Amino acid sequence: MDKDKQVSTFFGITEVAEKLNVSQKTVRRHIASGKLKSIKIGGVYRVPIDALDDFMNHNEIQDEEVVGYDLFGKKIFKALDLKVKKTFNYKNNGKDDVNWVDIVDNWENPKKSKLTFVDLFSGAGGITKGFELAGLKGVCGMDWFEAAGKTYRRNFKHPFIEGDIKSPEKKREFYETVKKGLKGQTLNLVAGGFPCQGFSMAGNRIVDDPRNSLYKELLEIVTTLQPEFVVCENVVGLRSMLGGKVEEMILNDFLEAGYEMNVTVLRAADYSVPQKRDRVIFIGNRIGKMNYHPKAFLTPAKYVTTGEAIGDLMDMSDRPEFNHVKTKHRPDMAEKMLLLEEGKSLYKGYSDAWKKCPWDEASCTIKENHGGVNVHPKLGRVLTAREMARIQSFPDDFIFEGAKNKQLVQLGNAVPPLLSKAIGLAIRKAYGEI
């Protein structure tokens, strides 16, 4: 079907909501219940004209009951009972349902955008830095880690809220800060890499565990702020947790909140990060746009290598102001590191900690695991914070605050900025900005 004919015979979610004079959330609920027939084209629901006519002729059309207004003046709706819950099969013959978009032509020096975002569980600001490199406008960051907060404030001009996201007082402070920072603008995007520990099953449902409540906090904030897009980042292991039930729950929860999501795994090295770091990335929106994931523009043969990233730092003396301070090891320990094979761990009990990075390939995943950081490929020591920052794709003018061990934790937990930049450019593609 050609594009013009496709547009003329199908309505998007936004168009259906306007024709029925209801919210987009109501339209999605009618689709999920099966009352409003639809098909998926490129990962986005489309409603055939005859299906809409049939629905209007055989159903009483009623929007949700308005029960109040949030602090941004937006209506809060009483949720309708949704007896038929959409079940997702995120694998299709071994492939995710993903809309890939080419970003390479927009990679160098993209123009500034008016699109706004907030970063939850921000840490030092890897996602924030990448989104800013993609031209997006940061409004606020939030995290509990004091050292990460100092780093965030040093490197970004917009506010940072430090504290427990579960605290009503901190949440209120966050909302007020976001409202002030937006100055009447739309909030386009909420991003967050929530911790995933604690999900467990009781019967056929995932139980509420205090350790997974942070995911619920993210969902609550999204429901309150009503951004147009949501981006969630997590470890690849989340996909297989409880046999895929955790991922299914996330997709269903966001669908009920009004967000159609697509999810897949992205490898950081595909986007010029000198590191084979894989992350699962959820992208969803509530405004009928396409959920684009950035298409890889580097092949493994073209990956940026560890040596290319940190080679010029080998002979550099200690520079604390540059986060480049070498760890002093015992002579026998230094000797073991020199003799260690690339890609292997210094200790049998560790799979990721104390692992030696390869020199002529993209690095293995950078981590900080209870003091066990990556071993330098050529020298008898572990990597410095600056070397880790290079491998994570942070620019050299991004300075980390706190004691050295706190800097390493921030770096181990960070999302590589260039991976985040690629996602930010894909979001801009969805808006048709670039």
NULOFI-651333 format. One record per residue (C-alpha): x, y, z negated. Coordinates in steps of 0.5 Angstrom, whole numbers. Layout:
BEGIN
ZAPA     px     py     pz
ZAPA      X      Y      Z
...
This chain:
BEGIN
ZAPA     px     py     pz
ZAPA      0      0      0
ZAPA      3      7      2
ZAPA      4     12     -3
ZAPA     -2     17     -1
ZAPA     -7     11      0
ZAPA     -5      9     -7
ZAPA     -6     16    -10
ZAPA    -13     16     -7
ZAPA    -16     10     -9
ZAPA    -13     10    -17
ZAPA    -14     14    -22
ZAPA     -8     15    -28
ZAPA    -10     15    -35
ZAPA    -10     23    -35
ZAPA    -15     24    -30
ZAPA    -19     18    -33
ZAPA    -19     22    -39
ZAPA    -21     29    -36
ZAPA    -27     25    -32
ZAPA    -30     22    -38
ZAPA    -28     28    -43
ZAPA    -25     24    -48
ZAPA    -18     23    -51
ZAPA    -13     19    -47
ZAPA    -12     15    -53
ZAPA    -20     13    -52
ZAPA    -18     11    -45
ZAPA    -13      6    -47
ZAPA    -17      3    -52
ZAPA    -23      2    -47
ZAPA    -17     -1    -42
ZAPA    -14     -6    -48
ZAPA    -21     -8    -50
ZAPA    -23    -10    -43
ZAPA    -29     -5    -42
ZAPA    -25     -1    -37
ZAPA    -22     -5    -31
ZAPA    -15     -3    -29
ZAPA     -8     -6    -26
ZAPA     -1     -4    -27
ZAPA      3     -1    -22
ZAPA     10      0    -23
ZAPA      9     -1    -31
ZAPA      4      4    -31
ZAPA     -4      3    -32
ZAPA     -8      5    -26
ZAPA    -16      5    -26
ZAPA    -19      3    -19
ZAPA    -25      8    -17
ZAPA    -30      3    -17
ZAPA    -28      0    -24
ZAPA    -29      7    -27
ZAPA    -36      8    -23
ZAPA    -38      1    -26
ZAPA    -35      3    -33
ZAPA    -39     10    -33
ZAPA    -46      6    -31
ZAPA    -45      1    -36
ZAPA    -42      4    -42
ZAPA    -44      9    -47
ZAPA    -38     14    -47
ZAPA    -36     17    -54
ZAPA    -29     20    -56
ZAPA    -27     18    -63
ZAPA    -30     22    -69
ZAPA    -25     28    -71
ZAPA    -24     28    -78
ZAPA    -19     34    -79
ZAPA    -13     37    -76
ZAPA     -6     36    -77
ZAPA     -1     42    -79
ZAPA      0     43    -71
ZAPA     -7     45    -70
ZAPA     -8     38    -67
ZAPA    -14     34    -68
ZAPA    -14     28    -72
ZAPA    -19     22    -70
ZAPA    -22     17    -74
ZAPA    -19     10    -70
ZAPA    -24      6    -67
ZAPA    -24     -1    -69
ZAPA    -20     -5    -63
ZAPA    -22    -12    -64
ZAPA    -19    -14    -58
ZAPA    -11    -13    -59
ZAPA     -7    -13    -52
ZAPA     -2    -19    -52
ZAPA      5    -17    -49
ZAPA      9    -22    -45
ZAPA     15    -18    -45
ZAPA     19    -23    -40
ZAPA     17    -24    -33
ZAPA     21    -30    -30
ZAPA     26    -28    -35
ZAPA     26    -21    -33
ZAPA     23    -15    -37
ZAPA     18    -10    -34
ZAPA     22     -4    -33
ZAPA     22      2    -28
ZAPA     29      3    -26
ZAPA     31     10    -24
ZAPA     38     13    -21
ZAPA     41     18    -25
ZAPA     48     18    -22
ZAPA     47     24    -17
ZAPA     45     28    -23
ZAPA     50     26    -28
ZAPA     55     32    -28
ZAPA     53     38    -31
ZAPA     46     38    -31
ZAPA     42     44    -32
ZAPA     39     46    -38
ZAPA     31     44    -39
ZAPA     26     46    -44
ZAPA     24     39    -46
ZAPA     24     39    -53
ZAPA     26     33    -58
ZAPA     27     31    -65
ZAPA     32     25    -68
ZAPA     30     21    -73
ZAPA     35     16    -77
ZAPA     40     21    -73
ZAPA     46     19    -77
ZAPA     52     24    -74
ZAPA     48     25    -68
ZAPA     50     20    -62
ZAPA     43     21    -59
ZAPA     42     28    -60
ZAPA     49     29    -57
ZAPA     47     25    -51
ZAPA     40     29    -50
ZAPA     44     35    -50
ZAPA     49     33    -45
ZAPA     43     31    -41
ZAPA     40     38    -42
ZAPA     35     37    -47
ZAPA     33     42    -53
ZAPA     34     39    -60
ZAPA     29     42    -65
ZAPA     31     38    -71
ZAPA     35     32    -74
ZAPA     34     27    -80
ZAPA     38     22    -84
ZAPA     39     20    -91
ZAPA     47     20    -91
ZAPA     50     26    -94
ZAPA     57     25    -90
ZAPA     53     24    -83
ZAPA     49     31    -85
ZAPA     55     35    -86
ZAPA     57     32    -79
ZAPA     51     34    -76
ZAPA     50     41    -78
ZAPA     58     42    -76
ZAPA     56     40    -69
ZAPA     49     42    -67
ZAPA     46     49    -68
ZAPA     39     47    -70
ZAPA     37     44    -77
ZAPA     38     38    -80
ZAPA     34     35    -86
ZAPA     37     31    -91
ZAPA     34     26    -95
ZAPA     29     20    -95
ZAPA     24     19    -90
ZAPA     19     16    -94
ZAPA     19     22    -99
ZAPA     13     26    -98
ZAPA     17     33   -100
ZAPA     22     31    -95
ZAPA     17     29    -89
ZAPA     13     36    -91
ZAPA     20     40    -90
ZAPA     21     36    -84
ZAPA     14     38    -81
ZAPA     15     45    -83
ZAPA     22     45    -80
ZAPA     20     42    -73
ZAPA     14     47    -73
ZAPA     18     53    -74
ZAPA     23     51    -69
ZAPA     18     49    -63
ZAPA     15     56    -64
ZAPA      9     54    -60
ZAPA     12     50    -55
ZAPA     10     42    -54
ZAPA     14     37    -57
ZAPA     16     33    -51
ZAPA     20     27    -55
ZAPA     21     24    -61
ZAPA     27     19    -62
ZAPA     29     14    -67
ZAPA     34      8    -68
ZAPA     30      5    -74
ZAPA     33      0    -79
ZAPA     30     -7    -77
ZAPA     32    -11    -83
ZAPA     26    -14    -87
ZAPA     21    -17    -82
ZAPA     18    -23    -84
ZAPA     12    -27    -83
ZAPA      6    -30    -87
ZAPA      1    -34    -83
ZAPA      0    -31    -76
ZAPA      2    -24    -78
ZAPA      8    -20    -80
ZAPA      8    -18    -87
ZAPA     10    -11    -90
ZAPA     17    -11    -93
ZAPA     20     -5    -96
ZAPA     26     -6    -92
ZAPA     22     -5    -85
ZAPA     18      1    -88
ZAPA     22      5    -84
ZAPA     19      3    -78
ZAPA     12      5    -81
ZAPA     15     12    -83
ZAPA     17     13    -75
ZAPA     10     11    -73
ZAPA      7     15    -78
ZAPA     11     21    -76
ZAPA     10     20    -68
ZAPA      2     19    -70
ZAPA      3     26    -73
ZAPA      7     30    -69
ZAPA      4     27    -62
ZAPA     10     28    -58
ZAPA      9     26    -50
ZAPA     15     21    -50
ZAPA     18     16    -55
ZAPA     25     13    -55
ZAPA     27      7    -60
ZAPA     34      4    -60
ZAPA     36     -2    -64
ZAPA     40     -8    -64
ZAPA     39    -13    -59
ZAPA     37    -18    -64
ZAPA     31    -15    -65
ZAPA     28    -18    -59
ZAPA     29    -25    -62
ZAPA     26    -24    -69
ZAPA     21    -28    -71
ZAPA     20    -31    -64
ZAPA     19    -24    -61
ZAPA     13    -23    -65
ZAPA     17    -16    -68
ZAPA     18    -13    -61
ZAPA     10    -15    -59
ZAPA      8    -12    -66
ZAPA     12     -5    -64
ZAPA      9     -5    -57
ZAPA      2     -6    -60
ZAPA      3     -1    -65
ZAPA      5      4    -60
ZAPA     -1      2    -55
ZAPA     -6      3    -61
ZAPA     -2     10    -62
ZAPA     -3     12    -55
ZAPA      4     10    -52
ZAPA      5      5    -46
ZAPA     12      2    -47
ZAPA     17     -1    -43
ZAPA     23     -4    -46
ZAPA     30     -7    -44
ZAPA     37     -8    -46
ZAPA     42     -3    -44
ZAPA     49     -4    -44
ZAPA     53      3    -45
ZAPA     59      1    -41
ZAPA     54      2    -35
ZAPA     54      9    -36
ZAPA     61     11    -37
ZAPA     62      9    -44
ZAPA     69      5    -45
ZAPA     65      0    -49
ZAPA     61     -7    -48
ZAPA     55     -4    -53
ZAPA     48     -7    -52
ZAPA     42     -4    -55
ZAPA     35     -5    -54
ZAPA     31      1    -51
ZAPA     24      2    -52
ZAPA     21      8    -48
ZAPA     14     10    -48
ZAPA      9     16    -47
ZAPA      2     18    -48
ZAPA      1     23    -42
ZAPA      1     18    -36
ZAPA      8     19    -34
ZAPA     12     13    -31
ZAPA     17     10    -37
ZAPA     24     10    -33
ZAPA     30      7    -36
ZAPA     37      9    -33
ZAPA     39      5    -27
ZAPA     47      3    -28
ZAPA     52      6    -24
ZAPA     58      3    -26
ZAPA     60     -5    -25
ZAPA     64     -9    -29
ZAPA     70     -8    -25
ZAPA     69      0    -25
ZAPA     68      0    -33
ZAPA     72      5    -37
ZAPA     77      1    -40
ZAPA     80      2    -48
ZAPA     87      4    -45
ZAPA     84      9    -41
ZAPA     80     12    -47
ZAPA     85     12    -52
ZAPA     92     11    -49
ZAPA     94     18    -50
ZAPA     93     18    -57
ZAPA     98     12    -59
ZAPA    104     17    -60
ZAPA    100     22    -63
ZAPA    102     24    -71
ZAPA     97     24    -76
ZAPA     92     30    -75
ZAPA     86     30    -80
ZAPA     83     36    -77
ZAPA     82     32    -71
ZAPA     80     25    -75
ZAPA     86     22    -72
ZAPA     89     19    -79
ZAPA     93     12    -78
ZAPA     91      7    -83
ZAPA     98      4    -87
ZAPA     98     -3    -87
ZAPA    103     -8    -91
ZAPA    108    -11    -86
ZAPA    105    -18    -86
ZAPA     98    -15    -84
ZAPA    101    -11    -79
ZAPA    105    -17    -76
ZAPA     99    -21    -76
ZAPA     95    -15    -72
ZAPA    100    -15    -67
ZAPA    100    -22    -66
ZAPA     93    -23    -65
ZAPA     90    -25    -59
ZAPA     85    -19    -55
ZAPA     78    -21    -57
ZAPA     79    -25    -63
ZAPA     78    -23    -70
ZAPA     83    -23    -76
ZAPA     79    -27    -80
ZAPA     75    -34    -79
ZAPA     69    -31    -83
ZAPA     68    -25    -79
ZAPA     65    -25    -72
ZAPA     65    -18    -70
ZAPA     70    -14    -76
ZAPA     77    -14    -75
ZAPA     77    -16    -68
ZAPA     82    -14    -63
ZAPA     79     -9    -57
ZAPA     82    -11    -50
ZAPA     86     -6    -47
ZAPA     85     -7    -39
ZAPA     77     -8    -40
ZAPA     72     -4    -44
ZAPA     72     -5    -51
ZAPA     68    -10    -55
ZAPA     63     -7    -60
ZAPA     65     -2    -64
ZAPA     63     -3    -71
ZAPA     65     -1    -79
ZAPA     63     -7    -83
ZAPA     65     -7    -90
ZAPA     72     -4    -88
ZAPA     73     -9    -83
ZAPA     74     -4    -77
ZAPA     77     -6    -70
ZAPA     84     -7    -69
ZAPA     88     -3    -64
ZAPA     90     -7    -58
ZAPA     97     -5    -58
ZAPA     99     -3    -65
ZAPA     99     -6    -71
ZAPA     94     -3    -74
ZAPA     86     -1    -74
ZAPA     83      4    -70
ZAPA     83     11    -72
ZAPA     76     15    -73
ZAPA     78     19    -67
ZAPA     80     13    -63
ZAPA     73     10    -65
ZAPA     70     16    -63
ZAPA     73     16    -56
ZAPA     71      9    -55
ZAPA     64     11    -57
ZAPA     64     17    -52
ZAPA     64     23    -57
ZAPA     67     29    -54
ZAPA     74     31    -57
ZAPA     71     37    -60
ZAPA     66     33    -64
ZAPA     69     33    -71
ZAPA     66     28    -76
ZAPA     66     30    -83
ZAPA     67     27    -90
ZAPA     72     22    -92
ZAPA     76     17    -87
ZAPA     72     11    -89
ZAPA     65     15    -89
ZAPA     67     18    -82
ZAPA     68     10    -80
ZAPA     61      8    -82
ZAPA     58     14    -78
ZAPA     62     12    -72
ZAPA     60      5    -73
ZAPA     53      6    -73
ZAPA     52     11    -68
ZAPA     49     11    -61
ZAPA     54     12    -56
ZAPA     53     20    -53
ZAPA     53     18    -46
ZAPA     48     12    -46
ZAPA     44     17    -49
ZAPA     45     22    -44
ZAPA     43     17    -39
ZAPA     36     16    -42
ZAPA     35     23    -43
ZAPA     36     24    -35
ZAPA     31     18    -34
ZAPA     26     22    -38
ZAPA     27     28    -34
ZAPA     26     24    -28
ZAPA     20     22    -31
ZAPA     18     29    -32
ZAPA     20     31    -24
ZAPA     25     36    -27
ZAPA     31     33    -23
